[in-house]
Amino acid sequence: MCGIFGYIGPQQALPLLVEGLRRLEYRGYDSTGVAIHDENAIHVHKTVGKVSDLQRILPERVEGNMGIAHTRWATHGGVTQVNTHPHQAHDGSVHLVHNGIIENFRSLRKRLEQQGIECVSETDSEVLVQMMALELANGAEPLEAVQRTVQRLRGTWGLCIMFRDEDLLICARNGSPLIIGQGVDEMFVSSDPHPLTTHTQRVVYLEDGDLAVVRRSGITMHSAQGVSSTPNVTVLEEEWGESDLGDAPHYMYKEIYEQPDALRQCIAGRVDREMGSGRLGGMRLAHDTLVQAPHVRLLGCGTAYYAAEIGQMLIEKMARIPAVTHISSEFRNNDPVINPKALYLAVSQSGETADTISAVKEIKLKGGQIFGVVNVVGSTIARLCEKGVYIHSGPEQSVASTKAFTNMVAALTIFATQLGRTRHLSKDQGRELIEHLQQAPHLMERYFDDVGPITEAVDLLADASSVLYLGRGLSASVAKEGALKLMELAYIPCLAYPAGEMKHGPIALLEEGSPVVVIAPNDHLKAKTLSALHECKARGAKIILIHEAGDDIASEGDVCIPVPAIHPWLTPLLTVLPLQLMAYHTALRLGRDVDRPRNLAKSVTVE
Ligand code: AGP
């Protein structure tokens, strides 16, 4: 979604801003712009389209050592140049970029109109810059102008503000991430830690309610009410780095094939083969906490939700305590009952998903223990939870999540093993599972050596008006993940169902030639899944069967894609791979933008 980058220091700002925007591109956006402050004026350049489109319209040379930049994902007002950030005040005194949503912007805008200020854009963001300019005109200092403005706002904001007559930037955060990178005699501002890491490892994460005055020489922190505090500098634990495309045609392709290595990173040092258990240090789980937990609840959105569902099933299998998965966006609205002894897990690749953040806050407010299962180090969810497990997938830039899914499943498997070993899982069962988990990266590589008849599957999928995905147990969630991948990349309507439920409704959709993807690993549910497969076949459906090599069902599908055999509790780590490839290649066949599917964003930072 929207991205912010800012700079103040001795260097020319423009190249740094453009590079910052480029590194924010993966978040998903539809328009982009920069504002550069030279000695005398502020120059704004913006365009609908990509950062490369912006580069095309930039003048050859734009001098200036301070600037702000933005990638916009439209929420209020269409995708137009005038709605693109940075926005500027009617008198040119203030420019700003904004992430988030101002809920009361209509009434604020009306009040501005009554004071003779007409906004030129349709955005909620522009009202802020106009309000600040009015405060300045009434004699306020820049910090006061921002404080008075944010005090009147309802909603979420990450703001980076630049003033024509000042050599400073002001940042403000409420619900929308903002990080300041501290260099030597220079400062960087970003909505994402990722673009900062090439400049500095020393960062200040703004918390909700913070205002920061950023000068070349330092940062001062304030609250909206005027209380000052010392900035809390964090040294980024690891170099997030930029994921280079290298020879890969797309980020999604690269990330699919990175899964074996990513999985190794996730497992390394976190399993105790001897004891047949997990060892998730960052979760700081006391033995008593594990033993006394009455139940586990998991939260996530999209792919993270499906990974959480798999985690839920594994927890119940291994620990024999109830586990429930919730869609984050529904959680808070339903006024959930929180048990302080229960374990809550927030699952998220970005760690910035607004719906999951609000669920985490709800749990914390009601005294629950919440743990993050997160990829991006230092992200909001990771920091809010304080305890948890980083899934260590490395940067995932393609909007479609792939390697984060398998690592979420792996991290949750390790957690389930650790919980299970304090209860019903025997040492031998634990050892067997861990052994197979350690084998999984190698088995993934074996699958990638021969991915099977993906092209034939794409032949069936590319012209379909809809696709049904079926699986049972763990594979029901894999089916949902496969359907989500094809839907978001190829824009083909997909339905995923537990195979047994198919005859209670979706079977009505089937007609001659309808593609049905069936996920049937060699587990105790295989025979039942096959019954559903036969019911579909009998109605003329074309079956794409994902199954395990060496089983006895290799001839049941019209297209059969085998994956290497593994422990029945770990099959999602392998059965999802052909589904990812099918979605990727179908999207390509249809000429879709694989890494940046329409309307989607990588981090969904608004509720
Ligand atoms: C996955 O392919 C999606 N693009 C999307 O569903 C994603 O998984 C969801 O928005 C959650 O994101 P998160 O893991 O960063 O919280």
Residues whose N, C-alpha, C, O or C-beta is under 5 A from the ligand:
A	BS01	AGP	C301 G302 T303 A304 V347 S348 Q349 S350 G351 T353 V399 A400 S401 A601 K602 V604
